[in-house]
């Protein structure tokens, strides 16, 4: 635990207290609305609690250096709340001024929190770029002629792997275009399990990964980019990425360095 100033929130203990006792329950309120959209029905009181949670998070995250919710969670919760408002508010027989005014407030409340989220995302992307740019590239074999090439990202010695949730949150913040396909990951795991069953290695696979399937990850700077990283993210395992040609490796290498920087992992040439 450390302190870097005299303020009440310029120390780890104060920040952790706010994050755990204030921010976490409020974030959970957003998650519950996404999981159960009926909570956002304006005919019930829970919808007001959700919007209070959103604005309180915005106020807290604007004033104190704690992480806002994941951007995608806020966007999904916004969409749920606006959809439930549009579908059910007429059942309350509101006057037009209230109906339109309240909807505008709902949208503005989410936009306020999303502004904080986008600022965090941009900061993380810039930090990842700066860190990647400062990394020596001597680990890369210059003038490589043998392909495919293979790279592995792993934590430093005596440092644990990030959890799946933390890894995906960091990747979402560091890469503007990101796709996390859990269904494809489960299908791949089932295929691997079938392949290993004959050799008797399937139980070892399940034990190693704790029964949690991988997620297929795709990362890029925009949805139409030609440079894309694609890999399966397994729990408690290094990330393996290969390139089929020198052109592909050269085009994608800045993304690979940013990936390593975002996770704080070492980038190792396994070719």
N, C-alpha and C positions, 0 to 999 in steps of 0.2 A: 504494500500500500504506500502511496506517495502523495505529496502535496507540491503544487507549483505556484501557489499564490496564497493570499490571505482571505480570499472569498470563501463563502460557505460551500460553493460548488467547485472550488479549485483544489480538490483532493479526491482521491479514489473512493474513500468511504462515503462522502456525500453524494457523489455521482451514482455509486452502486445502490445507495439507499433509494434515490429517486427512480432509478431504472427499475429496481425490483418491486418497490411498493407502490409506485405511481404509474410508470409507463407500461410495465408488463400487463397489469390487469386491464388497462385501457386498450392495449393492442389485442388482448384476448377478446374484448368486446367486439372488435372489428371482425376477428376470425369467426366468432359465433354467428355474426350476421351473414357472412359469406356461406358458412356451412348450413345455416337455417334461415333462408331469406324471409320466412314468415315473421321473423323478429322485427323486420324493417317495415312491416305493414303499418301505415299511419293511423290505423284504427286502434292500435295498441300503444301502451306507454313505452314499450321497449324501444320503439323507433326513436323516441326523444333521448333515451339514454345513449343510443349509438351516436347520434349527432353531438351530444355533449362530450362523449369520449373523443370524437374526432377533433373537435375544437380545442379541448383541453390538451390533447397530444400536440396540436400545432403550437399552442401557447408555450407549453413546457419545452418542446424541442427548439423553438425559436430563442428561448431565453437561456437554456442550459445545454451544455455539450453532451447530450445523450442521443443515441441513434433513434431516428424515427422508424416507423414500421417499414417493411419492405414495400417498395413502390407498387408492385403488382397487387399486393394485398389491399392497399388503399384504393387503387383503381377498381378492383373487383367489388369492394364494399360500396364505393360510389355508385357503380352501375346497378347494384342490387337495390340500394336505397332509392335511387331515382326511378327505377322500374316499378318498385312496389308503390311509390307515391303516385305515379301515373296510372297504375292499374286500379288502386283502391281509394284514392282520395275523394272521388265523386260520391262514394257511398256515405261520406260524412256530410254531404250537402254544404260545402263551404262556399262563401262568396268568392267571386272571381279574383278580387284583389288579394285575399289571403292565399288562395290556391296558387296564384302566380308568384306572389311575394315569398311565400314559404319555400317554394321549389327553388327560387333563385338563391335563397339563403343556404339551402342544402348544398347546391352546386358550389357556391362560393366557399362554404366551410371545407369541403373536400379539396378545393383548389388551393386553399391556404395551406393545408397539410401537405399536399402534393408539391407545392413550391419548396417546402423544407426537404422533402424526399428527393426531389430532383437536384437540389443543391448538394445533398450528401452523395448522390450517385456521381455527379460531376466531379466532386472532390476526390472520390475514390478512384475514378477513372484517371484523373490527372496524376494522382499519387502513384498509381500502377504504371502509367507511362513514364513518369520521372524515374521511378525505381528501375524499370526495365532498361531505360536509356543509360543508366549509370552502371549497369551490370557489365563486367568484362565478358566478351564473347569468345575468350580463348578456349572455352570448353567445346566450342563448335569446331568441327573438322573443316577447315577452309579447303576449298578445292576438292571436296568429296566427289568421288566418281561412282561409288557403290550405292545403289538404291534398291529397295526402299531404305530410308533411314529411320531410326527408332529413338524416341526420346521418352524419358520418365521424369515425372515430377514427384518428389518425395519431401517430407519434412526433414529438417536438420536432425542430427543425432540427438537422442533423448528428448525430442519434441513429439508430442502425439499428433496423429492425424486429426484434422478438423472433422467435426460431425458432418453428416450429409446436409443437414439444414443450414449450418453455417457456411459450408462450401457453396451451396447453391445461392445463398443470399449474397455472398461476396461476388460471385460470378454475375449475378443479375445487375449488381451495382457497377461492375467494371466494364461490362460489354453492352452497348446500346441494343444490339440485336442478340437475343438469347432464346434458346428453346430447350426445355427440359421434358423429355419424353419418358415418363415412368412406364407406360405400357410397352414400349419397345424394349426398355430395360428388362422388364419381367419376361418378355418373350426370349430375349437373348439368354437370360439366366436359365430358363427352362431348357433351351437348346444345349447349353453347356452342361447342365445337370444330366441330361440324357446321354450326352457324349461320354461323360465321366462315370456314369453308373456301371457300365460294362467293366471298367478297370477297377472299380471299388473306391474311386476317389471322391465320389459324390458326397458322402458324409463329411469328409474333410473340408470340402468346399463350403458346405452349410455351416460348419463349425467356425471356419475362418471368418466368414462374413456375417455371422450371427443371424442368419436367416433373412437378412435385409437385401432385397434385390438391387441391382444397379439401376442407374438412370442414364439414358442416352442424352448427351449434352451436345448442343451445337452453338458456337459462339462466333460473332462477327461484329463489324462496326456498323453495318446496316443490312437490311434484309436482302438487298440485291448485290451485296459485295461478292467479289470473286474469291477473296481470302476468307476461308471458313475453317475453324477447328471443330472436329467431331470426334467424340470419344465416349466410352462407357465409364461412368463414375461409380466405382464400387466403394462400399464402406471399408475403412481401415486398410486401404490398398493404394499404392502409387498410381498416378494417372499415366497411362501409356498412350502415346500419339506417334503415328508414323506418317512419313511423306513418301510418295511414290516417285518423285522426280526432284531435280535441283530447282526447277522453276517453282514447283509447289512449296518447297521448303523455304526458298527465298521470299516468296510472297506471304507466307503464313508465319514466318519466324517472329516478326514483331508482336503478333497476337500471342504466340507461345510465351514470349518473354513477359508480356503483360499478365498472362495467366499465372505464371510463376510468382510474379510480384504481388498480385491480388491475394494469393493464398499464403504467401510467405514461404513457399516451397523452393527447394533446390531443383535446378534444371540440369539433368544428366544425359549426356549423349550415350545411348546404349547400342549404337550401331555396331 
